[in-house]
Amino acid sequence: MRDDTHDGTGWHADIDDLRAYARGELRAPRLWSVDTHLVTCAICRGTLAEVSDPQTLDAGWERLDAELDAPRPGFVEGLLLRIGVADHTARLLLATPVLRASWLGAVLLVLAMTVASVYTSDSPVLFLALAPLLPLTGVALSYGPALDPTHELAVVAPLHGFRLLMTRTIAVLVASLGLNGLATLALPGYGLRALAWLVPALALTATGLALTARLGPVLAPALVSGGWVALLMVTEATTHGMLAAFTGPAQGVAAAVAVIAACVLHRMRDRFDASPVPSPFTHFARRSTS
């Protein structure tokens, strides 16, 4: 600080401190002192204007405008940021289409109707058949240009395709499995049988993701869902009861399928990073143009 008692202020900010302040290089505690002094001292504000680079000032105003115009994070996004999630990851996570109120409300309605049907028919078959498909459907709707309205934002985000897929898959699984779990609590009379949907749900989701690398985000989950429905129909026709698909041996097979599909998905992870996820209609488009 330079002494300048003749003007009544007692002192003024040092010229080197003002230059560092203008460049954004002044560190505390000098930064706090100069910042407070500039509020009341017109002479130092004039000196600051003289020593400041116009381009630096323009850049500072641009940063200030960008900061003021930036959207304020909501409660959930702020919570994710506080626990260490990167801002772009939190934004893409919350932009997942199936985490919106409309989707979650639709899932709750479907589950409520399914639980009601269980009490009407006195059998959890419909609930066990439908619950594994909800996570698979949610994952399918959360990734890919055909179904995700924020796909352009996801493409330019500093995330690899596989990491983005896994981030949104985990978010969808947490939401879907949580809602399914709440519905299961409404069926206390069936004990552990009411949880028989969990392992098939993981198997269907992992299989759908593994096939997405080759078939695309539309065809892959459609084929997996169709295969699940066909399996249940065959089981019912051959064993006279769909519940055979949720017995102990069937749960073991579903667990093995989930593990194998997860391993295949991990081996094919580079397909999500090297290029966009292929469309299921790409092959037919190439044939029609050739």
Secondary structure, 3 states (H helix, E strand, C coil): CEEEHHHCCEEECCHHHHHHHHHCCCCCCHHHHHHHHHHHCHHHHHHHHHHCCHHHHHHHHHHHHHHHHCCCCCHHHHHHHHCCCCHHHHHHHHCCHHHCHHHHHHHHHHHHHHHHHHHHHCCCHHHHHHCCHHHHHHHHHCCCCCCCCCHHHHHHCCCCHHHHHHHHHHHHHHHHHHHHHHHHHCCHHHHHHHHCCHHHHHHHHHHHHHHHHHHHHHHHHHHHHHHHHHHHHHHHHHHCCHHHHHCHHHHHHHHHHHHHHHHHHHHCCHHHHHCCCCCCCHHHHHHHHC
